[in-house]
Every structure is written in C-alpha cells, then in structure tokens.
Amino acid sequence: MSVANTWKKVRTTTAYNGFVTVNRATYEEPSGAMTDWDVIAGRDSAATLAFTPAASHVVLFEQFRVGPGKALLELPGGYLNSDEQPVDAALRELREETGYHSESAFYAGSEWWAANSSRRKHLVLAANASERFEATWDESESGQVRLLPISELMDFLISGELTDAGLACRGLAALARSNPETEVLEDLRDCVRKLLMTH
C-alpha cells in the first residue's frame, strides 16, 4: 500500500485569506492520530528563464521582496490567470515585467511550490528574447530589468540569492536533455549543454 493511502483527509478549512491563502487540512494519520496541517493554496505560477540573442545574457527582474526584506534578482514570473496555459503566462509575465518578448519557448515542466503547498510553479526557457515593449507593472510592483552575462549564470544560480534557483537548474537540465523542434531552440540547447559542461 502506498504511503499516501495511509493518510486520510478529514476536512479542510480556510485558516487565513490575504495575499496568500492558507488552508488548515485535518488528517487522520496511520497511527489514528488526528493532526492539523497548514497548506498554502492558490493559483499556480510561471517563470521565464529568458536568454537574449546568441544566449549572451539572461533577463532578470530586480524587485523588493518583503520576506528577506531586500531587493532580489529574480526570474520574471507570476500567477497564471484563469484558464491560462503556463507557457502563455510565463511569456506574458516576461513582457509585463521587463518589456522583453520571445517567439521561441521551451516548456521545462513544473514542480511543487513547497512541500506544504497545493500550488505548482512552471518554468519556460525562452530564446532570442529582445526588448520590444514598455513594462506594465501591477499596482504594487516596481523594479528594474537586469541583464546577467551568461558566463555568470551558474555562479548566480548557486549563490543562494535567487528564489527560483532550483527551478532554473531543473529547466537547464531539461533543455539540455531535450530534442527541440526548432533550430532556435536547438541552438539554445547547445549553448546550455556547453554551459553545464564548463561549470
């Protein structure tokens, strides 16, 4: 019997509903004990690891984050709208936050937001991203676009300063193992393979 089949959900209530929603899930454990667990709920999110032409730079967005209490360089991203596909959401967030646009996207899949969350976070790798639009930030959003040289990407990913470093590393590995359908994405895959082999 699967471990999951030995836990029985008894009920779920909303414990907090603000910028995030926290549900309280009550489970009956295999021992018979009844325990409460806080679960972060809400919409899935999508981020873009966007490479400029010739994969010379990665497009990042610097903004203040209240958790660490400081500005962080992050992958452009945000929540999926209702009925929006992850690739569409990721490219929309790239455009809205940075003004950059790409016609060549590779969907690298999704992972759990956290072990205590029902949300997923998706990643798209974008090739030949170029600045074409004015950024259109949400009401509480502001920041600066930063271009990180590709030669600094791996050191940045392992620095501990990126909120989605694990997601980005998984995306790089997924692209490196893929057989893209377009020449543009094949070229990006080859650049990523070289990057991973030299670091």
JOSUL-V595846 format. One record per helix or strand. SS is the DSSP state (a for helix, b for strand). FROM is the first residue (numbers start at 0). LEN is the number of residues. If there is no record, write none. Layout:
# JOSUL-V595846
SS|FROM|LEN / SS|FROM|LEN
This chain:
# JOSUL-V595846
a|2|4 / b|7|10 / b|20|8 / b|33|8 / b|44|8 / a|52|3 / b|56|9 / b|69|5 / b|75|4 / a|85|13 / b|99|2 / b|103|9 / b|116|1 / b|119|12 / b|143|6 / a|149|8 / a|164|12 / a|182|16
